[in-house]
C-alpha cells in the first residue's frame, strides 16, 4: 500500500532535451493518426486540426 519506492514515471533524457530544445515549426495542434503505430498529425490551424480529428474519428 502507498507509493512505490521508485518514481512512477521518469522521462528519458531524450524527452527532456526535446522539451528544452523543440524543433522549429508552426504546429499548434496534434491528434493521433489512429494507424496503430503511435504517430500523429500536426496542424498549424484549427481548421486543419478539426479535419484531422474528423479523419481520426471516422477510422474508429
N, CA, C and O atoms as CSV, one atom per row, in Angstrom:
chain,resi,resn,atom,element,x,y,z
A,1,UNK,N,N,0.834,-1.187,0.000
A,1,UNK,CA,C,0.000,0.000,0.000
A,1,UNK,C,C,0.873,1.242,0.000
A,1,UNK,O,O,2.028,1.217,0.425
A,2,UNK,N,N,0.292,2.329,-0.488
A,2,UNK,CA,C,1.060,3.560,-0.558
A,2,UNK,C,C,1.833,3.668,-1.855
A,2,UNK,O,O,1.560,2.955,-2.821
A,3,UNK,N,N,2.786,4.556,-1.864
A,3,UNK,CA,C,3.573,4.794,-3.069
A,3,UNK,C,C,4.730,3.804,-3.175
A,3,UNK,O,O,5.249,3.346,-2.157
A,4,UNK,N,N,5.137,3.470,-4.400
A,4,UNK,CA,C,6.285,2.580,-4.572
A,4,UNK,C,C,7.579,3.302,-4.195
A,4,UNK,O,O,7.603,4.531,-4.128
A,5,UNK,N,N,8.649,2.552,-3.949
A,5,UNK,CA,C,9.908,3.175,-3.532
A,5,UNK,C,C,10.647,3.909,-4.653
A,5,UNK,O,O,11.581,4.665,-4.388
A,6,UNK,N,N,10.232,3.691,-5.898
A,6,UNK,CA,C,10.897,4.337,-7.036
A,6,UNK,C,C,9.910,5.243,-7.760
A,6,UNK,O,O,8.706,5.142,-7.521
A,7,UNK,N,N,10.384,6.128,-8.640
A,7,UNK,CA,C,9.473,7.006,-9.381
A,7,UNK,C,C,8.445,6.209,-10.186
A,7,UNK,O,O,8.750,5.141,-10.717
A,8,UNK,N,N,7.240,6.735,-10.268
A,8,UNK,CA,C,6.175,6.093,-11.036
A,8,UNK,C,C,6.420,6.297,-12.528
A,8,UNK,O,O,6.234,5.377,-13.325
A,9,UNK,N,N,6.831,7.483,-12.895
A,9,UNK,CA,C,7.119,7.789,-14.296
A,9,UNK,C,C,8.347,8.689,-14.336
A,9,UNK,O,O,8.420,9.693,-13.629
A,10,UNK,N,N,9.290,8.321,-15.158
A,10,UNK,CA,C,10.527,9.089,-15.254
A,10,UNK,C,C,10.794,9.364,-16.726
A,10,UNK,O,O,11.015,8.425,-17.490
A,11,UNK,N,N,10.778,10.649,-17.152
A,11,UNK,CA,C,11.038,10.947,-18.563
A,11,UNK,C,C,12.487,10.619,-18.930
A,11,UNK,O,O,13.397,10.733,-18.109
A,12,UNK,N,N,12.670,10.217,-20.166
A,12,UNK,CA,C,14.022,9.919,-20.646
A,12,UNK,C,C,14.789,11.218,-20.883
A,12,UNK,O,O,14.198,12.296,-20.950
A,13,UNK,N,N,16.088,11.104,-21.007
A,13,UNK,CA,C,16.915,12.274,-21.310
A,13,UNK,C,C,16.511,12.868,-22.657
A,13,UNK,O,O,16.517,14.087,-22.824
A,14,UNK,N,N,16.161,12.012,-23.617
A,14,UNK,CA,C,15.732,12.492,-24.939
A,14,UNK,C,C,14.451,13.312,-24.826
A,14,UNK,O,O,14.306,14.326,-25.509
A,15,UNK,N,N,13.520,12.888,-23.971
A,15,UNK,CA,C,12.271,13.629,-23.788
A,15,UNK,C,C,12.538,14.996,-23.154
A,15,UNK,O,O,11.941,15.996,-23.552
A,16,UNK,N,N,13.419,15.033,-22.187
A,16,UNK,CA,C,13.768,16.304,-21.540
A,16,UNK,C,C,14.433,17.243,-22.546
A,16,UNK,O,O,14.114,18.430,-22.594
A,17,UNK,N,N,15.354,16.713,-23.344
A,17,UNK,CA,C,16.020,17.540,-24.363
A,17,UNK,C,C,15.029,18.053,-25.401
A,17,UNK,O,O,15.154,19.185,-25.867
A,18,UNK,N,N,14.049,17.236,-25.766
A,18,UNK,CA,C,13.042,17.657,-26.747
A,18,UNK,C,C,12.217,18.823,-26.215
A,18,UNK,O,O,11.849,19.720,-26.973
A,19,UNK,N,N,11.927,18.815,-24.923
A,19,UNK,CA,C,11.164,19.913,-24.318
A,19,UNK,C,C,12.016,21.178,-24.236
A,19,UNK,O,O,11.529,22.278,-24.496
A,20,UNK,N,N,13.267,21.020,-23.878
A,20,UNK,CA,C,14.148,22.180,-23.732
A,20,UNK,C,C,14.591,22.763,-25.068
A,20,UNK,O,O,14.903,23.950,-25.160
A,21,UNK,N,N,14.619,21.919,-26.110
A,21,UNK,CA,C,15.092,22.352,-27.430
A,21,UNK,C,C,14.142,21.838,-28.514
A,21,UNK,O,O,14.517,20.973,-29.305
A,22,UNK,N,N,12.915,22.363,-28.555
A,22,UNK,CA,C,11.937,21.856,-29.531
A,22,UNK,C,C,12.322,22.213,-30.959
A,22,UNK,O,O,13.008,23.204,-31.211
A,23,UNK,N,N,11.862,21.375,-31.889
A,23,UNK,CA,C,12.070,21.668,-33.310
A,23,UNK,C,C,11.254,22.898,-33.684
A,23,UNK,O,O,10.173,23.123,-33.141
A,24,UNK,N,N,11.771,23.680,-34.603
A,24,UNK,CA,C,11.035,24.855,-35.072
A,24,UNK,C,C,9.873,24.395,-35.938
A,24,UNK,O,O,9.994,23.444,-36.710
A,25,UNK,N,N,8.758,25.074,-35.801
A,25,UNK,CA,C,7.594,24.734,-36.598
A,25,UNK,C,C,6.423,25.620,-36.237
A,25,UNK,O,O,6.487,26.396,-35.284
A,26,UNK,N,N,5.364,25.502,-36.995
A,26,UNK,CA,C,4.180,26.330,-36.779
A,26,UNK,C,C,3.019,25.541,-36.192
A,26,UNK,O,O,1.930,26.086,-36.010
A,27,UNK,N,N,3.236,24.273,-35.895
A,27,UNK,CA,C,2.149,23.430,-35.400
A,27,UNK,C,C,1.722,23.844,-33.999
A,27,UNK,O,O,2.548,24.032,-33.106
A,28,UNK,N,N,0.411,23.982,-33.831
A,28,UNK,CA,C,-0.156,24.296,-32.523
A,28,UNK,C,C,-1.008,23.154,-31.994
A,28,UNK,O,O,-1.300,23.096,-30.799
A,29,UNK,N,N,-1.407,22.244,-32.877
A,29,UNK,CA,C,-2.328,21.171,-32.521
A,29,UNK,C,C,-1.771,19.828,-32.984
A,29,UNK,O,O,-0.977,19.759,-33.922
A,30,UNK,N,N,-2.203,18.759,-32.308
A,30,UNK,CA,C,-1.867,17.427,-32.791
A,30,UNK,C,C,-2.958,16.447,-32.396
A,30,UNK,O,O,-3.668,16.638,-31.409
A,31,UNK,N,N,-3.071,15.396,-33.191
A,31,UNK,CA,C,-4.023,14.326,-32.915
A,31,UNK,C,C,-3.399,13.034,-33.423
A,31,UNK,O,O,-2.639,13.043,-34.391
A,32,UNK,N,N,-3.722,11.925,-32.770
A,32,UNK,CA,C,-3.207,10.628,-33.208
A,32,UNK,C,C,-3.701,10.304,-34.609
A,32,UNK,O,O,-4.821,10.655,-34.980
A,33,UNK,N,N,-2.857,9.630,-35.384
A,33,UNK,CA,C,-3.281,9.197,-36.717
A,33,UNK,C,C,-4.239,8.016,-36.620
A,33,UNK,O,O,-5.068,7.810,-37.506
A,34,UNK,N,N,-4.125,7.245,-35.551
A,34,UNK,CA,C,-5.002,6.091,-35.387
A,34,UNK,C,C,-4.603,4.924,-36.267
A,34,UNK,O,O,-5.434,4.080,-36.602
A,35,UNK,N,N,-3.323,4.873,-36.647
A,35,UNK,CA,C,-2.852,3.804,-37.523
A,35,UNK,C,C,-2.166,2.674,-36.753
A,35,UNK,O,O,-1.594,1.764,-37.353
A,36,UNK,N,N,-2.226,2.737,-35.434
A,36,UNK,CA,C,-1.628,1.692,-34.616
A,36,UNK,C,C,-0.114,1.781,-34.495
A,36,UNK,O,O,0.510,0.891,-33.917
A,37,UNK,N,N,0.485,2.832,-35.026
A,37,UNK,CA,C,1.940,2.972,-34.977
A,37,UNK,C,C,2.393,4.078,-34.027
A,37,UNK,O,O,3.586,4.363,-33.932
A,38,UNK,N,N,1.453,4.700,-33.327
A,38,UNK,CA,C,1.804,5.749,-32.376
A,38,UNK,C,C,2.235,7.053,-33.014
A,38,UNK,O,O,2.972,7.828,-32.404
A,39,UNK,N,N,1.782,7.310,-34.245
A,39,UNK,CA,C,2.156,8.543,-34.933
A,39,UNK,C,C,1.030,9.566,-34.844
A,39,UNK,O,O,-0.102,9.234,-34.491
A,40,UNK,N,N,1.355,10.808,-35.169
A,40,UNK,CA,C,0.413,11.908,-35.017
A,40,UNK,C,C,0.362,12.789,-36.257
A,40,UNK,O,O,1.266,12.774,-37.092
A,41,UNK,N,N,-0.721,13.556,-36.356
A,41,UNK,CA,C,-0.865,14.591,-37.377
A,41,UNK,C,C,-0.720,15.925,-36.656
A,41,UNK,O,O,-1.419,16.181,-35.675
A,42,UNK,N,N,0.173,16.768,-37.132
A,42,UNK,CA,C,0.388,18.086,-36.544
A,42,UNK,C,C,-0.226,19.138,-37.452
A,42,UNK,O,O,-0.103,19.056,-38.674
A,43,UNK,N,N,-0.891,20.131,-36.856
A,43,UNK,CA,C,-1.605,21.149,-37.624
A,43,UNK,C,C,-1.264,22.541,-37.115
A,43,UNK,O,O,-1.024,22.747,-35.925
A,44,UNK,N,N,-1.247,23.493,-38.045
A,44,UNK,CA,C,-0.953,24.886,-37.697
A,44,UNK,C,C,-2.221,25.689,-37.447
A,44,UNK,O,O,-2.178,26.715,-36.767
A,45,UNK,N,N,-3.358,25.233,-37.990
A,45,UNK,CA,C,-4.613,25.971,-37.817
A,45,UNK,C,C,-5.670,25.067,-37.198
A,45,UNK,O,O,-5.580,23.841,-37.262
A,46,UNK,N,N,-6.665,25.697,-36.602
A,46,UNK,CA,C,-7.755,24.929,-36.004
A,46,UNK,C,C,-8.536,24.171,-37.073
A,46,UNK,O,O,-8.996,23.055,-36.832
A,47,UNK,N,N,-8.686,24.766,-38.243
A,47,UNK,CA,C,-9.405,24.094,-39.333
A,47,UNK,C,C,-8.682,22.805,-39.741
A,47,UNK,O,O,-9.316,21.762,-39.899
A,48,UNK,N,N,-7.356,22.878,-39.911
A,48,UNK,CA,C,-6.575,21.680,-40.238
A,48,UNK,C,C,-6.715,20.633,-39.136
A,48,UNK,O,O,-6.873,19.444,-39.413
A,49,UNK,N,N,-6.656,21.084,-37.898
A,49,UNK,CA,C,-6.771,20.172,-36.761
A,49,UNK,C,C,-8.131,19.487,-36.744
A,49,UNK,O,O,-8.219,18.272,-36.568
A,50,UNK,N,N,-9.192,20.271,-36.927
A,50,UNK,CA,C,-10.532,19.683,-36.927
A,50,UNK,C,C,-10.690,18.660,-38.044
A,50,UNK,O,O,-11.356,17.642,-37.855
A,51,UNK,N,N,-10.090,18.909,-39.201
A,51,UNK,CA,C,-10.119,17.930,-40.290
A,51,UNK,C,C,-9.402,16.645,-39.884
A,51,UNK,O,O,-9.881,15.546,-40.166
A,52,UNK,N,N,-8.256,16.785,-39.225
A,52,UNK,CA,C,-7.506,15.612,-38.773
A,52,UNK,C,C,-8.284,14.842,-37.708
A,52,UNK,O,O,-8.275,13.611,-37.703
A,53,UNK,N,N,-8.952,15.555,-36.812
A,53,UNK,CA,C,-9.768,14.902,-35.782
A,53,UNK,C,C,-10.918,14.144,-36.431
A,53,UNK,O,O,-11.192,13.000,-36.066
A,54,UNK,N,N,-11.590,14.770,-37.385
A,54,UNK,CA,C,-12.695,14.097,-38.075
A,54,UNK,C,C,-12.212,12.839,-38.779
A,54,UNK,O,O,-12.889,11.811,-38.746
A,55,UNK,N,N,-11.052,12.910,-39.414
A,55,UNK,CA,C,-10.488,11.738,-40.096
A,55,UNK,C,C,-10.187,10.635,-39.086
A,55,UNK,O,O,-10.469,9.464,-39.343
A,56,UNK,N,N,-9.614,11.005,-37.934
A,56,UNK,CA,C,-9.323,10.033,-36.879
A,56,UNK,C,C,-10.610,9.371,-36.389
A,56,UNK,O,O,-10.667,8.152,-36.231
A,57,UNK,N,N,-11.639,10.179,-36.152
A,57,UNK,CA,C,-12.896,9.647,-35.628
A,57,UNK,C,C,-13.579,8.722,-36.626
A,57,UNK,O,O,-14.234,7.763,-36.217
A,58,UNK,N,N,-13.445,8.980,-37.914
A,58,UNK,CA,C,-14.039,8.102,-38.933
A,58,UNK,C,C,-13.349,6.740,-38.961
A,58,UNK,O,O,-13.976,5.737,-39.300
A,59,UNK,N,N,-12.060,6.697,-38.607
A,59,UNK,CA,C,-11.314,5.433,-38.588
A,59,UNK,C,C,-11.739,4.540,-37.435
A,59,UNK,O,O,-11.608,3.318,-37.516
A,60,UNK,N,N,-12.235,5.124,-36.386
A,60,UNK,CA,C,-12.589,4.360,-35.190
A,60,UNK,C,C,-13.835,3.641,-35.426
A,60,UNK,O,O,-14.315,2.931,-34.542
